[in-house]
Amino acid sequence: MPSIFSHAIIPLAAGAAAGRKRIPPRLAVAGALLAIAPDFDVIGFRLGIGYGDIWGHRGATHSLAFALLVSIAVVLLWREARTIPRWLFLFAAMASHGLLDMLTDGGKGVALLWPFDAARLFLPWQPIRVSPIGARFFSERGLETVRSELLMIWLPCLLIVALSLFRRRRARS
């Protein structure tokens, strides 16, 4: 899995690129929280839930169906998010988690299509180093993860935001 920081940067960058009118800061932060949320499944390790279990790490919580259900629940509970574009943003933010995990070079894959298919999937191209969990993140392997995330996630996000800001400023003049 990429680090939680890299999961969060996707919706934050999308919010910055789209602008405050389309994606208000509170919505962008909500998107960042939803993008991180699937990894709360690591609590299952302490509860005896195995990695390969459907409720284990990268299981059901990383699926498109789970992202759909959670984003609908957020929209029902949060009046400010009750437009189709804002709901789609929240859904995409949470769905991005599983898709990003499918780009990593470790683990057992992602149950992206659960409940229709419990198979754990990876994308054919896996350029992101899998992140160590917990204190092991602060190791040489964690540093390798950060390097791959900076190149494959943060740099493209930064470029998209910079181009969007440039385009908006140019349109004003």
C-alpha atoms as an extended CHARMM CRD file, in Angstrom:
* protein
*
       173  EXT
         1         1  MET       CA              0.0000000000        0.0000000000        0.0000000000  PROA      1               0.0000000000
         2         2  PRO       CA              1.1480000000        3.5550000000       -0.5050000000  PROA      2               0.0000000000
         3         3  SER       CA              1.4790000000        5.5470000000        2.7120000000  PROA      3               0.0000000000
         4         4  ILE       CA             -1.6040000000        7.3020000000        4.0780000000  PROA      4               0.0000000000
         5         5  PHE       CA             -0.0330000000       10.6070000000        3.0350000000  PROA      5               0.0000000000
         6         6  SER       CA             -0.0400000000        9.5630000000       -0.6020000000  PROA      6               0.0000000000
         7         7  HSD       CA             -3.5970000000        8.2720000000       -0.4270000000  PROA      7               0.0000000000
         8         8  ALA       CA             -4.6850000000       11.6450000000        0.9590000000  PROA      8               0.0000000000
         9         9  ILE       CA             -2.8190000000       13.7200000000       -1.6280000000  PROA      9               0.0000000000
        10        10  ILE       CA             -4.9920000000       12.4570000000       -4.5110000000  PROA      10              0.0000000000
        11        11  PRO       CA             -8.2760000000       14.1450000000       -3.3980000000  PROA      11              0.0000000000
        12        12  LEU       CA             -6.4130000000       17.1440000000       -1.9640000000  PROA      12              0.0000000000
        13        13  ALA       CA             -4.7000000000       17.6910000000       -5.3150000000  PROA      13              0.0000000000
        14        14  ALA       CA             -7.9950000000       17.1730000000       -7.1470000000  PROA      14              0.0000000000
        15        15  GLY       CA             -9.5730000000       19.8100000000       -4.9140000000  PROA      15              0.0000000000
        16        16  ALA       CA             -6.7390000000       22.2620000000       -5.5180000000  PROA      16              0.0000000000
        17        17  ALA       CA             -6.8370000000       21.6150000000       -9.2620000000  PROA      17              0.0000000000
        18        18  ALA       CA            -10.6180000000       22.0170000000       -9.4980000000  PROA      18              0.0000000000
        19        19  GLY       CA            -10.6870000000       25.1450000000       -7.3560000000  PROA      19              0.0000000000
        20        20  ARG       CA            -12.5690000000       26.1780000000       -4.2090000000  PROA      20              0.0000000000
        21        21  LYS       CA            -15.8600000000       26.7980000000       -6.0160000000  PROA      21              0.0000000000
        22        22  ARG       CA            -16.0900000000       23.2510000000       -7.3460000000  PROA      22              0.0000000000
        23        23  ILE       CA            -14.4640000000       21.4570000000       -4.4180000000  PROA      23              0.0000000000
        24        24  PRO       CA            -14.5590000000       23.5320000000       -1.2250000000  PROA      24              0.0000000000
        25        25  PRO       CA            -11.6890000000       22.8950000000        1.2230000000  PROA      25              0.0000000000
        26        26  ARG       CA            -13.9370000000       20.9900000000        3.6640000000  PROA      26              0.0000000000
        27        27  LEU       CA            -15.0050000000       18.6550000000        0.8700000000  PROA      27              0.0000000000
        28        28  ALA       CA            -11.3680000000       18.1320000000       -0.1710000000  PROA      28              0.0000000000
        29        29  VAL       CA            -10.4590000000       17.2550000000        3.4300000000  PROA      29              0.0000000000
        30        30  ALA       CA            -13.4290000000       14.8640000000        3.6210000000  PROA      30              0.0000000000
        31        31  GLY       CA            -12.1660000000       13.2690000000        0.4060000000  PROA      31              0.0000000000
        32        32  ALA       CA             -8.7000000000       12.8940000000        1.9350000000  PROA      32              0.0000000000
        33        33  LEU       CA            -10.1800000000       11.2040000000        5.0100000000  PROA      33              0.0000000000
        34        34  LEU       CA            -12.2070000000        8.8290000000        2.8390000000  PROA      34              0.0000000000
        35        35  ALA       CA             -9.1010000000        8.0580000000        0.7890000000  PROA      35              0.0000000000
        36        36  ILE       CA             -7.3060000000        6.9990000000        3.9750000000  PROA      36              0.0000000000
        37        37  ALA       CA            -10.2660000000        5.1610000000        5.5550000000  PROA      37              0.0000000000
        38        38  PRO       CA             -9.8970000000        1.7700000000        3.8110000000  PROA      38              0.0000000000
        39        39  ASP       CA             -6.6250000000        1.1640000000        5.6770000000  PROA      39              0.0000000000
        40        40  PHE       CA             -8.4580000000        1.1300000000        9.0040000000  PROA      40              0.0000000000
        41        41  ASP       CA             -8.8660000000       -2.5480000000        8.1260000000  PROA      41              0.0000000000
        42        42  VAL       CA             -5.3820000000       -3.1210000000        9.6190000000  PROA      42              0.0000000000
        43        43  ILE       CA             -7.1680000000       -3.0960000000       12.9920000000  PROA      43              0.0000000000
        44        44  GLY       CA             -8.2600000000       -6.5730000000       11.9440000000  PROA      44              0.0000000000
        45        45  PHE       CA             -4.7210000000       -7.8690000000       12.5200000000  PROA      45              0.0000000000
        46        46  ARG       CA             -5.1750000000       -7.1620000000       16.2590000000  PROA      46              0.0000000000
        47        47  LEU       CA             -8.5810000000       -8.8640000000       16.1770000000  PROA      47              0.0000000000
        48        48  GLY       CA             -7.2240000000      -12.0500000000       14.6280000000  PROA      48              0.0000000000
        49        49  ILE       CA             -8.5830000000      -11.3880000000       11.1340000000  PROA      49              0.0000000000
        50        50  GLY       CA             -6.1160000000      -12.7950000000        8.6170000000  PROA      50              0.0000000000
        51        51  TYR       CA             -4.6750000000      -10.7460000000        5.7660000000  PROA      51              0.0000000000
        52        52  GLY       CA             -6.3080000000      -12.9870000000        3.1600000000  PROA      52              0.0000000000
        53        53  ASP       CA             -9.7540000000      -12.8590000000        4.7900000000  PROA      53              0.0000000000
        54        54  ILE       CA            -12.3110000000      -10.7490000000        2.8990000000  PROA      54              0.0000000000
        55        55  TRP       CA            -12.3930000000       -8.4370000000        5.9610000000  PROA      55              0.0000000000
        56        56  GLY       CA             -8.5960000000       -8.5130000000        6.2060000000  PROA      56              0.0000000000
        57        57  HSD       CA             -6.2210000000       -5.9130000000        4.8300000000  PROA      57              0.0000000000
        58        58  ARG       CA             -6.9930000000       -4.8900000000        1.2340000000  PROA      58              0.0000000000
        59        59  GLY       CA            -10.2310000000       -6.8440000000        1.3210000000  PROA      59              0.0000000000
        60        60  ALA       CA            -13.8060000000       -5.5410000000        1.1930000000  PROA      60              0.0000000000
        61        61  THR       CA            -12.9000000000       -2.0900000000        2.5480000000  PROA      61              0.0000000000
        62        62  HSD       CA            -10.7920000000       -1.5120000000       -0.5650000000  PROA      62              0.0000000000
        63        63  SER       CA            -13.5950000000       -2.3800000000       -3.0130000000  PROA      63              0.0000000000
        64        64  LEU       CA            -15.5760000000       -0.1190000000       -5.2980000000  PROA      64              0.0000000000
        65        65  ALA       CA            -18.7910000000       -1.3260000000       -3.6370000000  PROA      65              0.0000000000
        66        66  PHE       CA            -17.5320000000       -0.2710000000       -0.2010000000  PROA      66              0.0000000000
        67        67  ALA       CA            -16.5260000000        3.1430000000       -1.5910000000  PROA      67              0.0000000000
        68        68  LEU       CA            -20.0060000000        3.4600000000       -3.0830000000  PROA      68              0.0000000000
        69        69  LEU       CA            -21.7690000000        2.5970000000        0.1890000000  PROA      69              0.0000000000
        70        70  VAL       CA            -19.5920000000        4.8460000000        2.3540000000  PROA      70              0.0000000000
        71        71  SER       CA            -19.8190000000        7.8070000000       -0.0310000000  PROA      71              0.0000000000
        72        72  ILE       CA            -23.6190000000        7.4680000000       -0.1340000000  PROA      72              0.0000000000
        73        73  ALA       CA            -23.7000000000        7.3540000000        3.6820000000  PROA      73              0.0000000000
        74        74  VAL       CA            -21.5740000000       10.5170000000        3.8820000000  PROA      74              0.0000000000
        75        75  VAL       CA            -23.8730000000       12.3150000000        1.4390000000  PROA      75              0.0000000000
        76        76  LEU       CA            -26.9420000000       11.2830000000        3.4440000000  PROA      76              0.0000000000
        77        77  LEU       CA            -25.3650000000       12.5700000000        6.6670000000  PROA      77              0.0000000000
        78        78  TRP       CA            -23.7070000000       15.7290000000        5.3160000000  PROA      78              0.0000000000
        79        79  ARG       CA            -25.9990000000       18.2360000000        3.6180000000  PROA      79              0.0000000000
        80        80  GLU       CA            -23.0940000000       20.1720000000        2.0380000000  PROA      80              0.0000000000
        81        81  ALA       CA            -22.1440000000       17.0930000000        0.0050000000  PROA      81              0.0000000000
        82        82  ARG       CA            -25.6410000000       16.4830000000       -1.4290000000  PROA      82              0.0000000000
        83        83  THR       CA            -24.9650000000       17.1480000000       -5.0760000000  PROA      83              0.0000000000
        84        84  ILE       CA            -24.0650000000       14.5460000000       -7.6580000000  PROA      84              0.0000000000
        85        85  PRO       CA            -20.6610000000       16.1250000000       -8.4800000000  PROA      85              0.0000000000
        86        86  ARG       CA            -19.7240000000       16.2690000000       -4.7900000000  PROA      86              0.0000000000
        87        87  TRP       CA            -20.8960000000       12.7080000000       -4.1900000000  PROA      87              0.0000000000
        88        88  LEU       CA            -18.8860000000       11.5720000000       -7.2250000000  PROA      88              0.0000000000
        89        89  PHE       CA            -15.8330000000       13.3450000000       -5.8210000000  PROA      89              0.0000000000
        90        90  LEU       CA            -16.2080000000       11.5460000000       -2.4730000000  PROA      90              0.0000000000
        91        91  PHE       CA            -16.7710000000        8.2030000000       -4.2000000000  PROA      91              0.0000000000
        92        92  ALA       CA            -13.7180000000        8.7230000000       -6.4340000000  PROA      92              0.0000000000
        93        93  ALA       CA            -11.6200000000        9.7770000000       -3.4400000000  PROA      93              0.0000000000
        94        94  MET       CA            -12.3820000000        6.5630000000       -1.5740000000  PROA      94              0.0000000000
        95        95  ALA       CA            -12.2220000000        4.3710000000       -4.6900000000  PROA      95              0.0000000000
        96        96  SER       CA             -8.7810000000        5.7920000000       -5.4720000000  PROA      96              0.0000000000
        97        97  HSD       CA             -7.4140000000        3.9430000000       -2.4420000000  PROA      97              0.0000000000
        98        98  GLY       CA             -7.9000000000        0.4710000000       -3.8670000000  PROA      98              0.0000000000
        99        99  LEU       CA             -6.7520000000        1.5380000000       -7.3210000000  PROA      99              0.0000000000
       100       100  LEU       CA             -3.5750000000        3.0770000000       -5.9110000000  PROA      100             0.0000000000
       101       101  ASP       CA             -2.8880000000       -0.0660000000       -3.8600000000  PROA      101             0.0000000000
       102       102  MET       CA             -3.1410000000       -2.0920000000       -7.0720000000  PROA      102             0.0000000000
       103       103  LEU       CA             -0.0960000000       -0.1660000000       -8.3380000000  PROA      103             0.0000000000
       104       104  THR       CA              2.1290000000       -1.4090000000       -5.4960000000  PROA      104             0.0000000000
       105       105  ASP       CA              4.6850000000       -4.1890000000       -5.7020000000  PROA      105             0.0000000000
       106       106  GLY       CA              3.6690000000       -6.1590000000       -2.6250000000  PROA      106             0.0000000000
       107       107  GLY       CA              0.8920000000       -7.6300000000       -0.5600000000  PROA      107             0.0000000000
       108       108  LYS       CA             -1.8430000000       -9.9820000000       -1.7070000000  PROA      108             0.0000000000
       109       109  GLY       CA             -3.6880000000       -7.7080000000       -4.0990000000  PROA      109             0.0000000000
       110       110  VAL       CA             -6.9470000000       -5.7830000000       -3.6970000000  PROA      110             0.0000000000
       111       111  ALA       CA            -10.5140000000       -7.1510000000       -3.5760000000  PROA      111             0.0000000000
       112       112  LEU       CA            -11.6150000000       -4.3000000000       -5.8550000000  PROA      112             0.0000000000
       113       113  LEU       CA            -14.6670000000       -6.0970000000       -7.2520000000  PROA      113             0.0000000000
       114       114  TRP       CA            -16.0260000000       -7.4660000000       -3.9660000000  PROA      114             0.0000000000
       115       115  PRO       CA            -18.8420000000       -8.5950000000       -3.3720000000  PROA      115             0.0000000000
       116       116  PHE       CA            -19.1110000000       -9.8100000000       -6.9700000000  PROA      116             0.0000000000
       117       117  ASP       CA            -15.6220000000      -11.2990000000       -7.0250000000  PROA      117             0.0000000000
       118       118  ALA       CA            -13.3770000000      -11.8010000000       -3.9850000000  PROA      118             0.0000000000
       119       119  ALA       CA            -10.2370000000      -12.2300000000       -6.1070000000  PROA      119             0.0000000000
       120       120  ARG       CA             -7.3000000000      -10.0680000000       -5.0340000000  PROA      120             0.0000000000
       121       121  LEU       CA             -6.1020000000       -8.0130000000       -7.9810000000  PROA      121             0.0000000000
       122       122  PHE       CA             -3.0330000000       -6.0390000000       -9.0040000000  PROA      122             0.0000000000
       123       123  LEU       CA             -2.5840000000       -3.8730000000      -12.0630000000  PROA      123             0.0000000000
       124       124  PRO       CA             -0.0560000000       -5.1700000000      -14.6150000000  PROA      124             0.0000000000
       125       125  TRP       CA              2.2300000000       -2.2030000000      -13.8630000000  PROA      125             0.0000000000
       126       126  GLN       CA              3.3130000000       -1.8980000000      -10.2200000000  PROA      126             0.0000000000
       127       127  PRO       CA              5.7340000000        1.0420000000       -9.9530000000  PROA      127             0.0000000000
       128       128  ILE       CA              5.0260000000        1.9630000000       -6.3170000000  PROA      128             0.0000000000
       129       129  ARG       CA              6.9930000000        0.3240000000       -3.5190000000  PROA      129             0.0000000000
       130       130  VAL       CA              4.6320000000       -1.1890000000       -0.9410000000  PROA      130             0.0000000000
       131       131  SER       CA              4.6760000000        0.7400000000        2.3520000000  PROA      131             0.0000000000
       132       132  PRO       CA              5.7290000000       -1.0020000000        5.5480000000  PROA      132             0.0000000000
       133       133  ILE       CA              3.0260000000       -0.9120000000        8.2410000000  PROA      133             0.0000000000
       134       134  GLY       CA              3.5670000000        0.8400000000       11.5770000000  PROA      134             0.0000000000
       135       135  ALA       CA              7.0050000000        1.7180000000       12.9500000000  PROA      135             0.0000000000
       136       136  ARG       CA              8.6510000000       -0.2430000000       10.1110000000  PROA      136             0.0000000000
       137       137  PHE       CA              7.7520000000        2.7280000000        7.9050000000  PROA      137             0.0000000000
       138       138  PHE       CA             10.7500000000        4.5190000000        9.4830000000  PROA      138             0.0000000000
       139       139  SER       CA             13.3210000000        2.2360000000        7.8680000000  PROA      139             0.0000000000
       140       140  GLU       CA             15.2970000000        1.9680000000        4.6410000000  PROA      140             0.0000000000
       141       141  ARG       CA             12.3280000000        0.1950000000        3.0570000000  PROA      141             0.0000000000
       142       142  GLY       CA             10.0710000000        3.0480000000        4.1750000000  PROA      142             0.0000000000
       143       143  LEU       CA             12.4590000000        5.5070000000        2.5340000000  PROA      143             0.0000000000
       144       144  GLU       CA             12.2760000000        3.4990000000       -0.7100000000  PROA      144             0.0000000000
       145       145  THR       CA              8.4820000000        3.7360000000       -0.4890000000  PROA      145             0.0000000000
       146       146  VAL       CA              8.6360000000        7.5090000000       -0.0370000000  PROA      146             0.0000000000
       147       147  ARG       CA             10.9450000000        7.8380000000       -3.0560000000  PROA      147             0.0000000000
       148       148  SER       CA              8.6180000000        5.8240000000       -5.2960000000  PROA      148             0.0000000000
       149       149  GLU       CA              5.5540000000        7.7340000000       -4.0370000000  PROA      149             0.0000000000
       150       150  LEU       CA              7.1980000000       11.1130000000       -4.6570000000  PROA      150             0.0000000000
       151       151  LEU       CA              7.9450000000       10.1160000000       -8.2330000000  PROA      151             0.0000000000
       152       152  MET       CA              4.7700000000        8.2160000000       -9.0980000000  PROA      152             0.0000000000
       153       153  ILE       CA              2.1030000000       10.0620000000       -7.0430000000  PROA      153             0.0000000000
       154       154  TRP       CA              3.2270000000       13.4120000000       -5.6360000000  PROA      154             0.0000000000
       155       155  LEU       CA              5.0330000000       14.7140000000       -8.7300000000  PROA      155             0.0000000000
       156       156  PRO       CA              2.0910000000       14.0410000000      -11.0870000000  PROA      156             0.0000000000
       157       157  CYS       CA             -0.3060000000       15.5920000000       -8.5340000000  PROA      157             0.0000000000
       158       158  LEU       CA              1.9200000000       18.6580000000       -8.2360000000  PROA      158             0.0000000000
       159       159  LEU       CA              2.0810000000       19.0070000000      -12.0210000000  PROA      159             0.0000000000
       160       160  ILE       CA             -1.7040000000       18.7320000000      -12.3730000000  PROA      160             0.0000000000
       161       161  VAL       CA             -2.2800000000       21.3570000000       -9.6640000000  PROA      161             0.0000000000
       162       162  ALA       CA              0.3510000000       23.6900000000      -11.1520000000  PROA      162             0.0000000000
       163       163  LEU       CA             -1.1230000000       23.3800000000      -14.6590000000  PROA      163             0.0000000000
       164       164  SER       CA             -4.6370000000       23.9920000000      -13.3200000000  PROA      164             0.0000000000
       165       165  LEU       CA             -3.5370000000       27.0890000000      -11.4060000000  PROA      165             0.0000000000
       166       166  PHE       CA             -1.6700000000       28.3660000000      -14.4710000000  PROA      166             0.0000000000
       167       167  ARG       CA             -4.7390000000       27.8020000000      -16.6440000000  PROA      167             0.0000000000
       168       168  ARG       CA             -7.0530000000       29.5970000000      -14.1870000000  PROA      168             0.0000000000
       169       169  ARG       CA             -4.7000000000       32.5730000000      -13.8770000000  PROA      169             0.0000000000
       170       170  ARG       CA             -4.3240000000       32.7610000000      -17.6320000000  PROA      170             0.0000000000
       171       171  ALA       CA             -8.1120000000       32.6850000000      -18.0890000000  PROA      171             0.0000000000
       172       172  ARG       CA             -8.4750000000       35.6560000000      -15.6970000000  PROA      172             0.0000000000
       173       173  SER       CA             -6.0920000000       37.8410000000      -17.6950000000  PROA      173             0.0000000000
